[in-house]
Amino acid sequence: MKLSLYLGTYKRVKVFIHWTFSLLLLWIVISNLRANAPVEDILWTLLFVFGLFFCVILHEFGHALAAQKYGISTQDITLLPIGGVARLEKLPEDPKQELWVALAGPLVNVGIFLFLAIILTVVGTDFQNFEAMHIDANSFLMYLAVANLILALFNLLPAFPMDGGRVLRALLAIKLPRAQATKIAGGIGQVLALAFIFYGLFNNPILVLIGIFIFLGAAAEVNHTQQASFLKGFKVKDAMMLKFQILAFDAPLSKAIQKLLDSQATHFVVVRDDVAVGTLSKDQIIQGLQNGDENTKIEVVADFSPYKIETEMELEEAWKNMMIKKRKVAFVIENGHFLGILDQDNITEFILVKSALSK
């Protein structure tokens, strides 16, 4: 993953830390130095941040391992300054499975809290003096325990993109269609977001940012789910393109430039001896010009390992797979033979048409 440091792999899930995480650490150091905080206090604060974000990684592995039980793999986990992100291959369609996958993360934090609380109770820690403490060797575990409890409660807020929004959607989807359940859960999340924004305007600007984050996240989830619902019941063959621009593999980029400017096509099929062998995108054309010139052969920049899908594949599944694999275009195959192409822009147009017809 670009701009991220690879930390390792566990259970076939790669873990990365984004470069912006270093900005959080830098801000902590600078703000504490400006406040004339002792070096020892700064080190304990940094250690607490590392401990907390280790718990965030465990939280994300909760989701990942729960998803693995239902046959859903996780591409990777990335640690960001605002938390962690586990990129699941897809979300479970079964509401009960989605419920457990969504709950798994917060349950990890609750488990960590209970484990640390038991340790603190055994050693006789005085919880009543928590507010008067600062992070040091004596209070480190207490702060970490409380932080895990807060993480669990915050993530269980009934709003996308938090886990609580998915929990609410899963509970509603047991009785309602998924699209309708998502719309209701998204609406509740947006109301909650507006409450955060309103309260934050007069009390805490950070709540305004959280509210905006929730509002946009809820809108994106509702939109994505509604789009997916319009694709249900259709096959790849229903949306594939049978008419497309072709380019010879040994032609110069000048030919591709001409077709790019003369048409609305942004993806081209590359052929060798009248057989489709690859694809060429607008971005690849631009990259070819930057690295060479218009006389550069198309075969130098084209993709000769196109993503292939079958005509009878569910259109919704194909759309999701293309997004996961970051493929803008795919070859449509039937009985091993090339028939046409499917691109994300065409799927979007298909969705717009079906949406208009449904009104």
C-alpha positions in Angstrom: 0.0 0.0 0.0 1.3 3.4 -1.0 2.6 5.8 1.7 2.2 3.1 4.3 4.8 1.1 6.4 4.3 -2.7 6.3 4.2 -4.1 9.9 3.6 -7.7 9.3 1.0 -10.4 8.5 -1.2 -12.5 10.8 -3.8 -15.0 9.6 -3.1 -13.9 6.0 -4.0 -10.3 6.8 -1.4 -7.7 6.2 -1.0 -4.8 8.6 0.2 -1.3 7.6 0.6 2.0 9.3 -0.1 5.1 7.3 2.6 7.8 7.2 0.2 10.4 8.6 0.4 8.5 11.9 3.8 10.1 12.4 2.1 13.5 12.3 0.1 12.5 15.4 3.2 11.5 17.2 4.9 14.8 16.2 1.9 16.8 17.3 2.0 15.1 20.7 5.7 15.8 21.2 5.5 19.4 20.1 2.4 20.3 22.1 3.9 18.7 25.2 7.2 20.5 24.8 5.4 23.9 24.3 3.5 23.1 27.6 6.9 22.5 29.3 6.0 18.9 30.1 8.8 16.7 31.5 10.4 14.4 29.0 9.3 11.4 31.1 5.6 12.5 30.8 6.0 12.8 27.0 7.5 9.3 26.8 4.6 7.8 28.8 2.1 9.6 26.6 3.7 8.2 23.5 3.8 4.8 25.0 0.1 5.1 25.8 -0.7 6.1 22.2 1.2 3.0 20.9 -0.6 0.8 23.4 -4.0 2.3 22.4 -3.4 1.8 18.7 -2.2 -1.7 19.3 -5.7 -2.2 20.8 -7.2 -0.6 17.7 -5.3 -3.2 15.6 -6.8 -6.0 17.8 -10.2 -4.4 17.3 -9.8 -4.6 13.5 -8.6 -8.2 13.7 -11.8 -8.9 15.6 -13.7 -7.9 12.4 -11.2 -9.7 10.1 -11.2 -13.0 12.0 -15.0 -13.0 12.4 -15.3 -12.4 8.7 -12.9 -15.2 7.9 -15.3 -17.6 9.7 -17.9 -16.8 7.1 -15.5 -17.2 4.2 -14.8 -13.5 3.7 -11.1 -12.5 3.5 -9.6 -9.2 4.6 -7.3 -7.4 2.2 -5.4 -5.5 4.8 -5.6 -3.5 8.0 -4.3 0.1 7.9 -3.6 2.1 11.0 -4.5 5.8 10.7 -4.3 8.8 13.1 -8.1 8.5 13.5 -8.2 4.8 14.1 -7.9 1.6 12.0 -9.5 0.4 8.8 -10.0 -3.3 8.0 -10.7 -3.7 4.2 -13.0 -6.7 4.0 -13.3 -8.3 0.6 -17.1 -7.8 1.0 -19.7 -7.5 3.8 -21.8 -10.6 4.7 -25.2 -10.6 3.0 -26.7 -12.6 5.8 -27.8 -10.1 8.5 -26.9 -12.4 11.3 -23.4 -12.8 9.9 -23.0 -9.1 9.5 -24.2 -8.6 13.0 -21.4 -10.8 14.5 -18.7 -9.3 12.2 -19.7 -5.8 13.3 -19.9 -6.7 17.0 -16.6 -8.5 17.0 -14.5 -5.3 17.0 -16.1 -3.6 20.0 -16.3 -7.0 21.8 -12.5 -7.1 21.6 -12.2 -3.7 23.3 -14.7 -4.8 26.0 -12.6 -8.0 26.5 -9.4 -5.9 26.9 -11.2 -3.5 29.3 -12.4 -6.4 31.5 -9.0 -8.1 31.5 -7.2 -4.9 32.5 -9.9 -4.1 35.1 -9.4 -7.5 36.8 -5.6 -6.8 36.9 -6.2 -3.3 38.3 -8.6 -4.7 40.9 -6.2 -7.4 42.0 -3.3 -4.9 42.5 -5.6 -2.6 44.5 -5.8 0.4 42.2 -7.9 3.3 43.4 -10.3 4.1 40.6 -11.7 7.1 42.4 -8.6 9.2 41.8 -8.6 8.6 38.0 -9.4 12.3 37.1 -6.5 13.6 39.1 -4.0 11.3 37.6 -1.7 11.8 34.7 -0.2 9.0 32.6 2.8 7.3 34.3 3.8 3.8 35.4 1.1 3.7 38.1 -1.8 4.9 35.9 -0.9 3.5 32.5 -3.1 0.4 32.6 -6.0 2.4 34.0 -5.9 4.9 31.2 -5.6 2.0 28.7 -8.6 0.2 30.2 -10.8 3.3 30.2 -9.7 4.1 26.6 -10.8 0.6 25.5 -14.2 1.1 27.1 -14.6 4.4 25.4 -13.5 2.9 22.0 -16.2 0.2 22.4 -19.0 2.6 23.3 -18.0 5.1 20.6 -17.9 2.4 17.9 -21.3 1.2 19.0 -23.0 4.5 18.2 -25.8 3.7 15.7 -24.3 5.5 12.8 -22.3 4.6 9.7 -19.4 4.2 9.3 -19.1 3.1 12.9 -19.8 -0.5 13.9 -23.0 0.5 15.6 -24.4 1.6 12.3 -23.8 -1.9 10.8 -25.2 -3.5 13.9 -28.4 -1.5 13.6 -28.6 -2.2 9.8 -28.1 -6.0 10.5 -30.8 -6.0 13.1 -33.2 -4.2 10.8 -32.3 -6.4 7.8 -33.5 -9.5 9.6 -37.0 -8.3 8.9 -36.6 -5.7 6.1 -34.9 -5.6 2.7 -31.2 -4.7 3.0 -31.6 -1.4 1.0 -34.5 -0.3 3.3 -32.6 -1.3 6.4 -29.6 0.7 5.3 -31.7 3.8 4.5 -33.3 3.7 8.0 -30.0 3.1 9.7 -28.3 5.8 7.6 -31.1 8.3 8.5 -30.7 7.6 12.2 -27.0 8.1 11.8 -27.4 11.4 10.0 -29.7 12.7 12.7 -27.1 11.8 15.3 -24.5 13.5 13.2 -26.5 16.7 13.1 -26.8 16.6 16.9 -23.0 16.2 17.2 -22.5 19.2 14.8 -25.0 21.4 16.6 -23.6 20.6 20.1 -20.0 20.9 18.9 -20.6 24.4 17.5 -21.1 25.7 21.0 -18.9 23.4 23.0 -16.2 21.4 21.2 -15.1 21.8 17.5 -13.9 18.2 17.4 -17.5 17.1 17.7 -18.3 19.1 14.6 -15.6 17.2 12.7 -16.9 13.9 14.0 -20.5 14.9 13.1 -19.4 15.7 9.5 -17.5 12.4 9.3 -20.6 10.5 10.4 -23.0 12.4 8.1 -20.9 11.8 5.0 -20.2 8.2 6.0 -23.9 7.4 6.4 -24.8 9.1 3.1 -22.0 7.1 1.3 -23.2 3.8 2.8 -26.9 4.4 1.8 -25.9 5.4 -1.7 -23.7 2.4 -2.2 -26.3 -0.1 -0.9 -29.0 1.5 -3.1 -26.8 1.2 -6.1 -26.1 -2.5 -5.3 -29.8 -3.1 -5.0 -30.5 -2.0 -8.6 -28.1 -4.6 -9.8 -29.8 -7.5 -8.1 -31.3 -10.1 -10.5 -29.1 -9.0 -13.5 -26.2 -10.9 -15.1 -23.0 -9.5 -16.6 -24.4 -10.1 -20.0 -27.2 -7.6 -19.3 -24.8 -4.7 -19.0 -21.7 -5.7 -21.1 -20.6 -3.6 -24.0 -20.5 -5.3 -27.4 -19.3 -2.2 -29.3 -15.9 -0.8 -28.3 -12.8 0.8 -29.7 -9.9 -1.5 -30.6 -6.2 -0.9 -31.1 -3.5 -3.1 -32.5 -0.8 -4.0 -30.0 2.0 -2.8 -32.2 0.4 0.5 -33.1 2.0 3.7 -31.8 0.3 5.7 -29.1 -0.6 8.4 -31.6 -3.3 6.0 -32.8 -4.7 5.7 -29.3 -4.5 9.5 -28.9 -6.5 10.0 -32.1 -9.3 7.6 -30.9 -9.2 9.1 -27.4 -9.9 12.6 -28.8 -12.4 11.5 -31.5 -14.6 9.5 -29.1 -15.9 9.3 -25.6 -14.1 6.0 -24.9 -11.6 6.0 -22.1 -10.7 2.2 -22.3 -9.7 0.4 -25.5 -9.3 -3.3 -26.3 -5.9 -4.2 -27.5 -5.8 -6.9 -30.2 -3.1 -9.2 -31.8 -4.1 -11.0 -35.0 -7.7 -10.0 -34.4 -7.7 -11.6 -30.9 -8.4 -9.5 -27.8 -5.3 -9.8 -25.6 -5.4 -6.7 -23.3 -6.7 -3.3 -22.5 -5.4 0.3 -22.7 -6.8 3.0 -20.5 -6.6 6.8 -20.8 -4.3 6.9 -17.8 -2.0 4.4 -19.4 -1.9 6.5 -22.5 -0.9 9.6 -20.5 1.7 7.6 -18.6 3.1 6.3 -21.9 3.4 9.8 -23.2 5.1 11.0 -20.0 7.7 8.2 -20.1 8.2 8.3 -23.9 6.4 10.0 -26.8 3.5 9.4 -29.2 5.7 6.9 -31.2 5.8 4.6 -28.2 4.3 1.2 -29.0 0.9 0.4 -27.3 2.3 -3.0 -26.2 4.8 -1.1 -23.9 2.0 0.4 -21.7 -1.0 -1.8 -22.3 -2.4 -4.3 -19.7 -2.0 -7.8 -21.0 -3.5 -9.4 -17.9 -7.1 -8.2 -18.1 -9.6 -9.1 -15.4 -12.0 -11.7 -16.8 -15.6 -12.4 -15.8 -18.2 -14.8 -17.1 -21.4 -13.7 -18.8 -23.6 -15.5 -16.3 -21.9 -14.0 -13.2 -24.2 -11.9 -11.1 -23.8 -8.2 -12.1 -23.7 -7.1 -8.5 -20.9 -9.5 -7.7 -18.9 -8.5 -10.8 -19.3 -4.8 -9.8 -18.1 -5.4 -6.3 -15.2 -7.6 -7.4 -14.1 -4.9 -9.9 -14.1 -2.3 -7.1 -12.2 -4.5 -4.7 -9.6 -5.4 -7.4 -9.5 -1.7 -8.6 -10.3 -2.7 -12.1 -12.0 -0.1 -14.3 -12.7 -2.6 -17.1 -13.0 -6.3 -17.5 -13.2 -8.8 -20.3 -16.5 -10.7 -20.6 -15.9 -14.3 -21.4 -18.3 -17.1 -22.4 -17.1 -20.7 -22.8 -13.5 -19.4 -22.9 -14.3 -16.9 -25.7 -14.1 -13.1 -25.6 -17.5 -11.5 -26.1 -17.2 -7.9 -24.9 -16.2 -5.7 -22.0 -17.7 -4.4 -18.9 -16.5 -1.1 -17.3 -17.5 0.7 -14.1 -18.7 3.7 -16.0 -21.1 1.6 -18.0 -22.3 -0.1 -14.7 -23.0 3.4 -13.3 -25.1 4.3 -16.3 -26.9 1.0 -16.0 -27.7 1.9 -12.4 -28.9 5.3 -13.4 -31.3 3.9 -16.0 -32.7 1.2 -13.6 -33.1 3.9 -10.9 -35.0 6.2 -13.2 -37.3 3.3 -14.4 -38.1 2.4 -10.8 -39.5 5.8 -10.0 
